[in-house]
Amino acid sequence: MCALETDPIYRNQGFAEQLLNAVKRFLSMQDGGRVYAHVSKVNAASLALHRKCGFNVIKNHAVFLDGSVEYGSLTLLLECKKSET
């Protein structure tokens, strides 16, 4: 995923949470994996959602694939283990 954004008229209905949980289930059915997210430090709703879905803050800034750094964002990580079933 490159970005996660919900149209304002559909917010607070659980769609983003369902999507993140589907990604977690998919990865656990594979070999597991990691999902990184960069979230603005002032986006309380997005930070709460990511934490609720199991993400942890691992950096006090965001480093993007092109090497650029954003100090107004946090880097979060979700580690998914392979399911035993």
PDB file of N, CA, C and O in Angstrom:
ATOM      1  N   MET A   1       0.857  -1.173   0.000  1.00  0.00           N
ATOM      2  CA  MET A   1       0.000   0.000   0.000  1.00  0.00           C
ATOM      3  C   MET A   1       0.896   1.226   0.000  1.00  0.00           C
ATOM      4  O   MET A   1       1.941   1.262   0.649  1.00  0.00           O
ATOM      5  N   CYS A   2       0.470   2.193  -0.720  1.00  0.00           N
ATOM      6  CA  CYS A   2       1.224   3.439  -0.750  1.00  0.00           C
ATOM      7  C   CYS A   2       0.605   4.465   0.183  1.00  0.00           C
ATOM      8  O   CYS A   2       1.321   5.230   0.829  1.00  0.00           O
ATOM      9  N   ALA A   3      -0.701   4.486   0.257  1.00  0.00           N
ATOM     10  CA  ALA A   3      -1.379   5.451   1.123  1.00  0.00           C
ATOM     11  C   ALA A   3      -2.713   4.871   1.561  1.00  0.00           C
ATOM     12  O   ALA A   3      -3.336   4.092   0.840  1.00  0.00           O
ATOM     13  N   LEU A   4      -3.131   5.257   2.735  1.00  0.00           N
ATOM     14  CA  LEU A   4      -4.416   4.807   3.260  1.00  0.00           C
ATOM     15  C   LEU A   4      -5.196   6.056   3.624  1.00  0.00           C
ATOM     16  O   LEU A   4      -4.828   6.793   4.539  1.00  0.00           O
ATOM     17  N   GLU A   5      -6.266   6.281   2.905  1.00  0.00           N
ATOM     18  CA  GLU A   5      -7.102   7.451   3.158  1.00  0.00           C
ATOM     19  C   GLU A   5      -8.544   7.080   2.876  1.00  0.00           C
ATOM     20  O   GLU A   5      -8.845   6.402   1.895  1.00  0.00           O
ATOM     21  N   THR A   6      -9.426   7.532   3.744  1.00  0.00           N
ATOM     22  CA  THR A   6     -10.846   7.251   3.582  1.00  0.00           C
ATOM     23  C   THR A   6     -11.574   8.545   3.258  1.00  0.00           C
ATOM     24  O   THR A   6     -11.354   9.572   3.900  1.00  0.00           O
ATOM     25  N   ASP A   7     -12.437   8.487   2.261  1.00  0.00           N
ATOM     26  CA  ASP A   7     -13.274   9.637   1.919  1.00  0.00           C
ATOM     27  C   ASP A   7     -14.020  10.081   3.173  1.00  0.00           C
ATOM     28  O   ASP A   7     -14.566   9.243   3.891  1.00  0.00           O
ATOM     29  N   PRO A   8     -14.054  11.390   3.447  1.00  0.00           N
ATOM     30  CA  PRO A   8     -14.687  11.859   4.686  1.00  0.00           C
ATOM     31  C   PRO A   8     -16.101  11.333   4.921  1.00  0.00           C
ATOM     32  O   PRO A   8     -16.480  11.120   6.073  1.00  0.00           O
ATOM     33  N   ILE A   9     -16.887  11.117   3.878  1.00  0.00           N
ATOM     34  CA  ILE A   9     -18.256  10.648   4.107  1.00  0.00           C
ATOM     35  C   ILE A   9     -18.310   9.185   4.561  1.00  0.00           C
ATOM     36  O   ILE A   9     -19.347   8.724   5.037  1.00  0.00           O
ATOM     37  N   TYR A  10     -17.198   8.454   4.416  1.00  0.00           N
ATOM     38  CA  TYR A  10     -17.154   7.047   4.823  1.00  0.00           C
ATOM     39  C   TYR A  10     -16.288   6.817   6.062  1.00  0.00           C
ATOM     40  O   TYR A  10     -16.067   5.669   6.448  1.00  0.00           O
ATOM     41  N   ARG A  11     -15.800   7.873   6.683  1.00  0.00           N
ATOM     42  CA  ARG A  11     -14.943   7.714   7.857  1.00  0.00           C
ATOM     43  C   ARG A  11     -15.745   7.233   9.057  1.00  0.00           C
ATOM     44  O   ARG A  11     -16.966   7.378   9.118  1.00  0.00           O
ATOM     45  N   ASN A  12     -15.020   6.657  10.006  1.00  0.00           N
ATOM     46  CA  ASN A  12     -15.590   6.172  11.274  1.00  0.00           C
ATOM     47  C   ASN A  12     -16.588   5.033  11.073  1.00  0.00           C
ATOM     48  O   ASN A  12     -17.508   4.857  11.872  1.00  0.00           O
ATOM     49  N   GLN A  13     -16.400   4.265  10.004  1.00  0.00           N
ATOM     50  CA  GLN A  13     -17.245   3.095   9.765  1.00  0.00           C
ATOM     51  C   GLN A  13     -16.431   1.794   9.800  1.00  0.00           C
ATOM     52  O   GLN A  13     -16.968   0.712   9.564  1.00  0.00           O
ATOM     53  N   GLY A  14     -15.144   1.910  10.095  1.00  0.00           N
ATOM     54  CA  GLY A  14     -14.317   0.725  10.264  1.00  0.00           C
ATOM     55  C   GLY A  14     -13.668   0.184   9.005  1.00  0.00           C
ATOM     56  O   GLY A  14     -13.067  -0.890   9.043  1.00  0.00           O
ATOM     57  N   PHE A  15     -13.770   0.895   7.885  1.00  0.00           N
ATOM     58  CA  PHE A  15     -13.211   0.369   6.633  1.00  0.00           C
ATOM     59  C   PHE A  15     -11.688   0.253   6.676  1.00  0.00           C
ATOM     60  O   PHE A  15     -11.137  -0.759   6.242  1.00  0.00           O
ATOM     61  N   ALA A  16     -11.007   1.264   7.187  1.00  0.00           N
ATOM     62  CA  ALA A  16      -9.539   1.215   7.253  1.00  0.00           C
ATOM     63  C   ALA A  16      -9.085   0.096   8.181  1.00  0.00           C
ATOM     64  O   ALA A  16      -8.120  -0.606   7.880  1.00  0.00           O
ATOM     65  N   GLU A  17      -9.766  -0.073   9.296  1.00  0.00           N
ATOM     66  CA  GLU A  17      -9.430  -1.162  10.224  1.00  0.00           C
ATOM     67  C   GLU A  17      -9.637  -2.517   9.550  1.00  0.00           C
ATOM     68  O   GLU A  17      -8.807  -3.413   9.707  1.00  0.00           O
ATOM     69  N   GLN A  18     -10.721  -2.679   8.809  1.00  0.00           N
ATOM     70  CA  GLN A  18     -10.966  -3.931   8.097  1.00  0.00           C
ATOM     71  C   GLN A  18      -9.865  -4.206   7.084  1.00  0.00           C
ATOM     72  O   GLN A  18      -9.412  -5.343   6.945  1.00  0.00           O
ATOM     73  N   LEU A  19      -9.439  -3.177   6.386  1.00  0.00           N
ATOM     74  CA  LEU A  19      -8.370  -3.344   5.396  1.00  0.00           C
ATOM     75  C   LEU A  19      -7.063  -3.761   6.066  1.00  0.00           C
ATOM     76  O   LEU A  19      -6.412  -4.702   5.614  1.00  0.00           O
ATOM     77  N   LEU A  20      -6.676  -3.075   7.130  1.00  0.00           N
ATOM     78  CA  LEU A  20      -5.435  -3.432   7.820  1.00  0.00           C
ATOM     79  C   LEU A  20      -5.516  -4.836   8.405  1.00  0.00           C
ATOM     80  O   LEU A  20      -4.533  -5.576   8.364  1.00  0.00           O
ATOM     81  N   ASN A  21      -6.657  -5.211   8.942  1.00  0.00           N
ATOM     82  CA  ASN A  21      -6.803  -6.569   9.478  1.00  0.00           C
ATOM     83  C   ASN A  21      -6.766  -7.622   8.371  1.00  0.00           C
ATOM     84  O   ASN A  21      -6.267  -8.726   8.588  1.00  0.00           O
ATOM     85  N   ALA A  22      -7.284  -7.295   7.196  1.00  0.00           N
ATOM     86  CA  ALA A  22      -7.203  -8.217   6.052  1.00  0.00           C
ATOM     87  C   ALA A  22      -5.752  -8.409   5.623  1.00  0.00           C
ATOM     88  O   ALA A  22      -5.354  -9.521   5.278  1.00  0.00           O
ATOM     89  N   VAL A  23      -4.970  -7.355   5.638  1.00  0.00           N
ATOM     90  CA  VAL A  23      -3.538  -7.460   5.315  1.00  0.00           C
ATOM     91  C   VAL A  23      -2.853  -8.354   6.334  1.00  0.00           C
ATOM     92  O   VAL A  23      -2.046  -9.207   5.966  1.00  0.00           O
ATOM     93  N   LYS A  24      -3.164  -8.170   7.607  1.00  0.00           N
ATOM     94  CA  LYS A  24      -2.581  -9.023   8.659  1.00  0.00           C
ATOM     95  C   LYS A  24      -2.935 -10.491   8.435  1.00  0.00           C
ATOM     96  O   LYS A  24      -2.069 -11.361   8.533  1.00  0.00           O
ATOM     97  N   ARG A  25      -4.207 -10.770   8.133  1.00  0.00           N
ATOM     98  CA  ARG A  25      -4.628 -12.163   7.894  1.00  0.00           C
ATOM     99  C   ARG A  25      -3.909 -12.750   6.685  1.00  0.00           C
ATOM    100  O   ARG A  25      -3.443 -13.889   6.730  1.00  0.00           O
ATOM    101  N   PHE A  26      -3.818 -11.973   5.600  1.00  0.00           N
ATOM    102  CA  PHE A  26      -3.150 -12.442   4.396  1.00  0.00           C
ATOM    103  C   PHE A  26      -1.694 -12.796   4.693  1.00  0.00           C
ATOM    104  O   PHE A  26      -1.223 -13.870   4.318  1.00  0.00           O
ATOM    105  N   LEU A  27      -0.995 -11.904   5.359  1.00  0.00           N
ATOM    106  CA  LEU A  27       0.415 -12.163   5.660  1.00  0.00           C
ATOM    107  C   LEU A  27       0.583 -13.365   6.575  1.00  0.00           C
ATOM    108  O   LEU A  27       1.530 -14.135   6.415  1.00  0.00           O
ATOM    109  N   SER A  28      -0.326 -13.537   7.536  1.00  0.00           N
ATOM    110  CA  SER A  28      -0.205 -14.675   8.449  1.00  0.00           C
ATOM    111  C   SER A  28      -0.487 -15.996   7.731  1.00  0.00           C
ATOM    112  O   SER A  28      -0.005 -17.042   8.167  1.00  0.00           O
ATOM    113  N   MET A  29      -1.249 -15.970   6.653  1.00  0.00           N
ATOM    114  CA  MET A  29      -1.504 -17.184   5.875  1.00  0.00           C
ATOM    115  C   MET A  29      -0.345 -17.489   4.927  1.00  0.00           C
ATOM    116  O   MET A  29      -0.222 -18.609   4.433  1.00  0.00           O
ATOM    117  N   GLN A  30       0.499 -16.496   4.676  1.00  0.00           N
ATOM    118  CA  GLN A  30       1.697 -16.704   3.875  1.00  0.00           C
ATOM    119  C   GLN A  30       2.827 -17.068   4.835  1.00  0.00           C
ATOM    120  O   GLN A  30       2.627 -17.863   5.753  1.00  0.00           O
ATOM    121  N   ASP A  31       3.985 -16.505   4.636  1.00  0.00           N
ATOM    122  CA  ASP A  31       5.125 -16.757   5.522  1.00  0.00           C
ATOM    123  C   ASP A  31       5.275 -15.686   6.580  1.00  0.00           C
ATOM    124  O   ASP A  31       6.324 -15.595   7.218  1.00  0.00           O
ATOM    125  N   GLY A  32       4.253 -14.872   6.781  1.00  0.00           N
ATOM    126  CA  GLY A  32       4.372 -13.741   7.692  1.00  0.00           C
ATOM    127  C   GLY A  32       4.948 -12.563   6.928  1.00  0.00           C
ATOM    128  O   GLY A  32       5.079 -12.614   5.705  1.00  0.00           O
ATOM    129  N   GLY A  33       5.283 -11.529   7.627  1.00  0.00           N
ATOM    130  CA  GLY A  33       5.879 -10.381   6.970  1.00  0.00           C
ATOM    131  C   GLY A  33       5.770  -9.129   7.820  1.00  0.00           C
ATOM    132  O   GLY A  33       5.249  -9.153   8.935  1.00  0.00           O
ATOM    133  N   ARG A  34       6.267  -8.055   7.277  1.00  0.00           N
ATOM    134  CA  ARG A  34       6.277  -6.769   7.965  1.00  0.00           C
ATOM    135  C   ARG A  34       5.550  -5.736   7.119  1.00  0.00           C
ATOM    136  O   ARG A  34       5.632  -5.736   5.891  1.00  0.00           O
ATOM    137  N   VAL A  35       4.841  -4.860   7.810  1.00  0.00           N
ATOM    138  CA  VAL A  35       4.189  -3.728   7.165  1.00  0.00           C
ATOM    139  C   VAL A  35       4.675  -2.476   7.868  1.00  0.00           C
ATOM    140  O   VAL A  35       4.563  -2.350   9.088  1.00  0.00           O
ATOM    141  N   TYR A  36       5.213  -1.554   7.092  1.00  0.00           N
ATOM    142  CA  TYR A  36       5.666  -0.278   7.629  1.00  0.00           C
ATOM    143  C   TYR A  36       4.656   0.796   7.260  1.00  0.00           C
ATOM    144  O   TYR A  36       4.041   0.746   6.194  1.00  0.00           O
ATOM    145  N   ALA A  37       4.489   1.762   8.146  1.00  0.00           N
ATOM    146  CA  ALA A  37       3.595   2.883   7.873  1.00  0.00           C
ATOM    147  C   ALA A  37       4.265   4.166   8.343  1.00  0.00           C
ATOM    148  O   ALA A  37       4.969   4.183   9.352  1.00  0.00           O
ATOM    149  N   HIS A  38       4.036   5.230   7.599  1.00  0.00           N
ATOM    150  CA  HIS A  38       4.462   6.566   8.007  1.00  0.00           C
ATOM    151  C   HIS A  38       3.203   7.361   8.275  1.00  0.00           C
ATOM    152  O   HIS A  38       2.355   7.512   7.396  1.00  0.00           O
ATOM    153  N   VAL A  39       3.082   7.866   9.484  1.00  0.00           N
ATOM    154  CA  VAL A  39       1.889   8.588   9.878  1.00  0.00           C
ATOM    155  C   VAL A  39       2.298   9.926  10.482  1.00  0.00           C
ATOM    156  O   VAL A  39       3.221  10.002  11.294  1.00  0.00           O
ATOM    157  N   SER A  40       1.599  10.974  10.074  1.00  0.00           N
ATOM    158  CA  SER A  40       1.864  12.304  10.614  1.00  0.00           C
ATOM    159  C   SER A  40       1.703  12.293  12.127  1.00  0.00           C
ATOM    160  O   SER A  40       0.767  11.692  12.655  1.00  0.00           O
ATOM    161  N   LYS A  41       2.608  12.954  12.815  1.00  0.00           N
ATOM    162  CA  LYS A  41       2.564  13.023  14.275  1.00  0.00           C
ATOM    163  C   LYS A  41       1.293  13.702  14.778  1.00  0.00           C
ATOM    164  O   LYS A  41       0.885  13.475  15.917  1.00  0.00           O
ATOM    165  N   VAL A  42       0.671  14.519  13.961  1.00  0.00           N
ATOM    166  CA  VAL A  42      -0.531  15.241  14.389  1.00  0.00           C
ATOM    167  C   VAL A  42      -1.819  14.548  13.940  1.00  0.00           C
ATOM    168  O   VAL A  42      -2.907  15.059  14.208  1.00  0.00           O
ATOM    169  N   ASN A  43      -1.728  13.410  13.272  1.00  0.00           N
ATOM    170  CA  ASN A  43      -2.908  12.682  12.810  1.00  0.00           C
ATOM    171  C   ASN A  43      -3.319  11.666  13.878  1.00  0.00           C
ATOM    172  O   ASN A  43      -3.043  10.472  13.762  1.00  0.00           O
ATOM    173  N   ALA A  44      -3.981  12.166  14.914  1.00  0.00           N
ATOM    174  CA  ALA A  44      -4.339  11.327  16.061  1.00  0.00           C
ATOM    175  C   ALA A  44      -5.212  10.142  15.665  1.00  0.00           C
ATOM    176  O   ALA A  44      -5.028   9.043  16.187  1.00  0.00           O
ATOM    177  N   ALA A  45      -6.152  10.346  14.757  1.00  0.00           N
ATOM    178  CA  ALA A  45      -7.053   9.262  14.355  1.00  0.00           C
ATOM    179  C   ALA A  45      -6.278   8.133  13.674  1.00  0.00           C
ATOM    180  O   ALA A  45      -6.504   6.960  13.972  1.00  0.00           O
ATOM    181  N   SER A  46      -5.379   8.475  12.772  1.00  0.00           N
ATOM    182  CA  SER A  46      -4.606   7.450  12.071  1.00  0.00           C
ATOM    183  C   SER A  46      -3.643   6.739  13.017  1.00  0.00           C
ATOM    184  O   SER A  46      -3.474   5.522  12.931  1.00  0.00           O
ATOM    185  N   LEU A  47      -3.016   7.484  13.910  1.00  0.00           N
ATOM    186  CA  LEU A  47      -2.120   6.857  14.878  1.00  0.00           C
ATOM    187  C   LEU A  47      -2.888   5.882  15.768  1.00  0.00           C
ATOM    188  O   LEU A  47      -2.412   4.779  16.035  1.00  0.00           O
ATOM    189  N   ALA A  48      -4.071   6.285  16.227  1.00  0.00           N
ATOM    190  CA  ALA A  48      -4.886   5.402  17.068  1.00  0.00           C
ATOM    191  C   ALA A  48      -5.288   4.140  16.303  1.00  0.00           C
ATOM    192  O   ALA A  48      -5.248   3.040  16.855  1.00  0.00           O
ATOM    193  N   LEU A  49      -5.671   4.294  15.049  1.00  0.00           N
ATOM    194  CA  LEU A  49      -6.048   3.138  14.233  1.00  0.00           C
ATOM    195  C   LEU A  49      -4.877   2.175  14.076  1.00  0.00           C
ATOM    196  O   LEU A  49      -5.033   0.971  14.276  1.00  0.00           O
ATOM    197  N   HIS A  50      -3.720   2.693  13.723  1.00  0.00           N
ATOM    198  CA  HIS A  50      -2.561   1.831  13.520  1.00  0.00           C
ATOM    199  C   HIS A  50      -2.182   1.111  14.815  1.00  0.00           C
ATOM    200  O   HIS A  50      -1.861  -0.077  14.790  1.00  0.00           O
ATOM    201  N   ARG A  51      -2.216   1.807  15.925  1.00  0.00           N
ATOM    202  CA  ARG A  51      -1.899   1.158  17.204  1.00  0.00           C
ATOM    203  C   ARG A  51      -2.935   0.079  17.532  1.00  0.00           C
ATOM    204  O   ARG A  51      -2.580  -1.001  18.005  1.00  0.00           O
ATOM    205  N   LYS A  52      -4.194   0.367  17.284  1.00  0.00           N
ATOM    206  CA  LYS A  52      -5.266  -0.601  17.534  1.00  0.00           C
ATOM    207  C   LYS A  52      -5.057  -1.872  16.708  1.00  0.00           C
ATOM    208  O   LYS A  52      -5.387  -2.971  17.155  1.00  0.00           O
ATOM    209  N   CYS A  53      -4.512  -1.715  15.512  1.00  0.00           N
ATOM    210  CA  CYS A  53      -4.276  -2.851  14.612  1.00  0.00           C
ATOM    211  C   CYS A  53      -2.941  -3.541  14.869  1.00  0.00           C
ATOM    212  O   CYS A  53      -2.592  -4.490  14.167  1.00  0.00           O
ATOM    213  N   GLY A  54      -2.191  -3.078  15.866  1.00  0.00           N
ATOM    214  CA  GLY A  54      -0.965  -3.781  16.240  1.00  0.00           C
ATOM    215  C   GLY A  54       0.332  -3.148  15.807  1.00  0.00           C
ATOM    216  O   GLY A  54       1.394  -3.732  16.019  1.00  0.00           O
ATOM    217  N   PHE A  55       0.286  -1.975  15.208  1.00  0.00           N
ATOM    218  CA  PHE A  55       1.511  -1.286  14.809  1.00  0.00           C
ATOM    219  C   PHE A  55       2.196  -0.679  16.037  1.00  0.00           C
ATOM    220  O   PHE A  55       1.532  -0.250  16.980  1.00  0.00           O
ATOM    221  N   ASN A  56       3.511  -0.649  16.013  1.00  0.00           N
ATOM    222  CA  ASN A  56       4.314  -0.010  17.056  1.00  0.00           C
ATOM    223  C   ASN A  56       5.216   1.042  16.418  1.00  0.00           C
ATOM    224  O   ASN A  56       5.713   0.854  15.307  1.00  0.00           O
ATOM    225  N   VAL A  57       5.421   2.140  17.122  1.00  0.00           N
ATOM    226  CA  VAL A  57       6.322   3.192  16.639  1.00  0.00           C
ATOM    227  C   VAL A  57       7.754   2.689  16.753  1.00  0.00           C
ATOM    228  O   VAL A  57       8.178   2.233  17.815  1.00  0.00           O
ATOM    229  N   ILE A  58       8.506   2.777  15.638  1.00  0.00           N
ATOM    230  CA  ILE A  58       9.903   2.336  15.670  1.00  0.00           C
ATOM    231  C   ILE A  58      10.881   3.465  15.374  1.00  0.00           C
ATOM    232  O   ILE A  58      12.074   3.339  15.648  1.00  0.00           O
ATOM    233  N   LYS A  59      10.384   4.569  14.814  1.00  0.00           N
ATOM    234  CA  LYS A  59      11.246   5.730  14.553  1.00  0.00           C
ATOM    235  C   LYS A  59      10.459   7.005  14.778  1.00  0.00           C
ATOM    236  O   LYS A  59       9.254   7.060  14.532  1.00  0.00           O
ATOM    237  N   ASN A  60      11.152   8.028  15.249  1.00  0.00           N
ATOM    238  CA  ASN A  60      10.540   9.325  15.512  1.00  0.00           C
ATOM    239  C   ASN A  60      10.503  10.202  14.263  1.00  0.00           C
ATOM    240  O   ASN A  60      10.298  11.412  14.354  1.00  0.00           O
ATOM    241  N   HIS A  61      10.700   9.598  13.117  1.00  0.00           N
ATOM    242  CA  HIS A  61      10.657  10.289  11.824  1.00  0.00           C
ATOM    243  C   HIS A  61      10.364   9.247  10.746  1.00  0.00           C
ATOM    244  O   HIS A  61      10.388   8.045  11.010  1.00  0.00           O
ATOM    245  N   ALA A  62      10.096   9.709   9.559  1.00  0.00           N
ATOM    246  CA  ALA A  62       9.834   8.796   8.440  1.00  0.00           C
ATOM    247  C   ALA A  62      10.982   8.897   7.441  1.00  0.00           C
ATOM    248  O   ALA A  62      11.420   9.993   7.091  1.00  0.00           O
ATOM    249  N   VAL A  63      11.461   7.749   6.989  1.00  0.00           N
ATOM    250  CA  VAL A  63      12.468   7.696   5.926  1.00  0.00           C
ATOM    251  C   VAL A  63      11.822   6.978   4.753  1.00  0.00           C
ATOM    252  O   VAL A  63      11.405   5.826   4.873  1.00  0.00           O
ATOM    253  N   PHE A  64      11.741   7.653   3.633  1.00  0.00           N
ATOM    254  CA  PHE A  64      11.071   7.113   2.462  1.00  0.00           C
ATOM    255  C   PHE A  64      12.045   6.370   1.570  1.00  0.00           C
ATOM    256  O   PHE A  64      13.259   6.489   1.735  1.00  0.00           O
ATOM    257  N   LEU A  65      11.516   5.599   0.622  1.00  0.00           N
ATOM    258  CA  LEU A  65      12.343   4.784  -0.259  1.00  0.00           C
ATOM    259  C   LEU A  65      13.371   5.600  -1.035  1.00  0.00           C
ATOM    260  O   LEU A  65      14.449   5.100  -1.354  1.00  0.00           O
ATOM    261  N   ASP A  66      13.043   6.852  -1.337  1.00  0.00           N
ATOM    262  CA  ASP A  66      13.990   7.691  -2.075  1.00  0.00           C
ATOM    263  C   ASP A  66      15.057   8.295  -1.174  1.00  0.00           C
ATOM    264  O   ASP A  66      15.911   9.048  -1.642  1.00  0.00           O
ATOM    265  N   GLY A  67      15.017   7.969   0.118  1.00  0.00           N
ATOM    266  CA  GLY A  67      16.008   8.467   1.067  1.00  0.00           C
ATOM    267  C   GLY A  67      15.613   9.757   1.766  1.00  0.00           C
ATOM    268  O   GLY A  67      16.297  10.195   2.691  1.00  0.00           O
ATOM    269  N   SER A  68      14.524  10.368   1.338  1.00  0.00           N
ATOM    270  CA  SER A  68      14.101  11.608   1.982  1.00  0.00           C
ATOM    271  C   SER A  68      13.570  11.314   3.389  1.00  0.00           C
ATOM    272  O   SER A  68      13.097  10.215   3.677  1.00  0.00           O
ATOM    273  N   VAL A  69      13.662  12.319   4.248  1.00  0.00           N
ATOM    274  CA  VAL A  69      13.267  12.179   5.646  1.00  0.00           C
ATOM    275  C   VAL A  69      12.187  13.196   5.958  1.00  0.00           C
ATOM    276  O   VAL A  69      12.267  14.352   5.543  1.00  0.00           O
ATOM    277  N   GLU A  70      11.182  12.760   6.690  1.00  0.00           N
ATOM    278  CA  GLU A  70      10.084  13.638   7.119  1.00  0.00           C
ATOM    279  C   GLU A  70      10.062  13.609   8.640  1.00  0.00           C
ATOM    280  O   GLU A  70       9.750  12.581   9.240  1.00  0.00           O
ATOM    281  N   TYR A  71      10.390  14.727   9.260  1.00  0.00           N
ATOM    282  CA  TYR A  71      10.454  14.774  10.719  1.00  0.00           C
ATOM    283  C   TYR A  71       9.093  15.022  11.363  1.00  0.00           C
ATOM    284  O   TYR A  71       8.971  14.951  12.586  1.00  0.00           O
ATOM    285  N   GLY A  72       8.077  15.309  10.567  1.00  0.00           N
ATOM    286  CA  GLY A  72       6.734  15.508  11.094  1.00  0.00           C
ATOM    287  C   GLY A  72       5.920  14.224  11.137  1.00  0.00           C
ATOM    288  O   GLY A  72       4.738  14.249  11.480  1.00  0.00           O
ATOM    289  N   SER A  73       6.545  13.100  10.790  1.00  0.00           N
ATOM    290  CA  SER A  73       5.851  11.809  10.763  1.00  0.00           C
ATOM    291  C   SER A  73       6.605  10.787  11.592  1.00  0.00           C
ATOM    292  O   SER A  73       7.793  10.946  11.871  1.00  0.00           O
ATOM    293  N   LEU A  74       5.906   9.747  11.977  1.00  0.00           N
ATOM    294  CA  LEU A  74       6.489   8.617  12.685  1.00  0.00           C
ATOM    295  C   LEU A  74       6.550   7.414  11.749  1.00  0.00           C
ATOM    296  O   LEU A  74       5.762   7.320  10.808  1.00  0.00           O
ATOM    297  N   THR A  75       7.468   6.506  11.998  1.00  0.00           N
ATOM    298  CA  THR A  75       7.500   5.234  11.289  1.00  0.00           C
ATOM    299  C   THR A  75       6.951   4.184  12.239  1.00  0.00           C
ATOM    300  O   THR A  75       7.411   4.054  13.373  1.00  0.00           O
ATOM    301  N   LEU A  76       5.964   3.439  11.765  1.00  0.00           N
ATOM    302  CA  LEU A  76       5.341   2.375  12.554  1.00  0.00           C
ATOM    303  C   LEU A  76       5.580   1.041  11.863  1.00  0.00           C
ATOM    304  O   LEU A  76       5.754   0.983  10.646  1.00  0.00           O
ATOM    305  N   LEU A  77       5.588  -0.024  12.645  1.00  0.00           N
ATOM    306  CA  LEU A  77       5.839  -1.361  12.128  1.00  0.00           C
ATOM    307  C   LEU A  77       4.813  -2.339  12.678  1.00  0.00           C
ATOM    308  O   LEU A  77       4.490  -2.333  13.866  1.00  0.00           O
ATOM    309  N   LEU A  78       4.311  -3.177  11.781  1.00  0.00           N
ATOM    310  CA  LEU A  78       3.457  -4.302  12.151  1.00  0.00           C
ATOM    311  C   LEU A  78       4.178  -5.564  11.712  1.00  0.00           C
ATOM    312  O   LEU A  78       4.455  -5.740  10.525  1.00  0.00           O
ATOM    313  N   GLU A  79       4.484  -6.442  12.654  1.00  0.00           N
ATOM    314  CA  GLU A  79       5.123  -7.711  12.325  1.00  0.00           C
ATOM    315  C   GLU A  79       4.080  -8.816  12.398  1.00  0.00           C
ATOM    316  O   GLU A  79       3.448  -9.024  13.433  1.00  0.00           O
ATOM    317  N   CYS A  80       3.912  -9.517  11.289  1.00  0.00           N
ATOM    318  CA  CYS A  80       2.929 -10.598  11.193  1.00  0.00           C
ATOM    319  C   CYS A  80       3.667 -11.921  11.168  1.00  0.00           C
ATOM    320  O   CYS A  80       4.553 -12.139  10.342  1.00  0.00           O
ATOM    321  N   LYS A  81       3.292 -12.799  12.080  1.00  0.00           N
ATOM    322  CA  LYS A  81       3.873 -14.132  12.121  1.00  0.00           C
ATOM    323  C   LYS A  81       3.038 -15.075  11.280  1.00  0.00           C
ATOM    324  O   LYS A  81       1.840 -14.867  11.089  1.00  0.00           O
ATOM    325  N   LYS A  82       3.692 -16.124  10.776  1.00  0.00           N
ATOM    326  CA  LYS A  82       2.965 -17.141  10.030  1.00  0.00           C
ATOM    327  C   LYS A  82       2.000 -17.852  10.962  1.00  0.00           C
ATOM    328  O   LYS A  82       2.351 -18.202  12.089  1.00  0.00           O
ATOM    329  N   SER A  83       0.777 -18.064  10.481  1.00  0.00           N
ATOM    330  CA  SER A  83      -0.247 -18.759  11.265  1.00  0.00           C
ATOM    331  C   SER A  83       0.126 -20.221  11.404  1.00  0.00           C
ATOM    332  O   SER A  83       0.670 -20.824  10.478  1.00  0.00           O
ATOM    333  N   GLU A  84      -0.167 -20.786  12.559  1.00  0.00           N
ATOM    334  CA  GLU A  84       0.140 -22.196  12.827  1.00  0.00           C
ATOM    335  C   GLU A  84      -0.939 -23.127  12.311  1.00  0.00           C
ATOM    336  O   GLU A  84      -0.770 -24.345  12.353  1.00  0.00           O
ATOM    337  N   THR A  85      -2.054 -22.577  11.821  1.00  0.00           N
ATOM    338  CA  THR A  85      -3.152 -23.440  11.368  1.00  0.00           C
ATOM    339  C   THR A  85      -2.962 -23.900   9.949  1.00  0.00           C
ATOM    340  O   THR A  85      -3.798 -24.632   9.420  1.00  0.00           O
TER     341      THR A  85
END
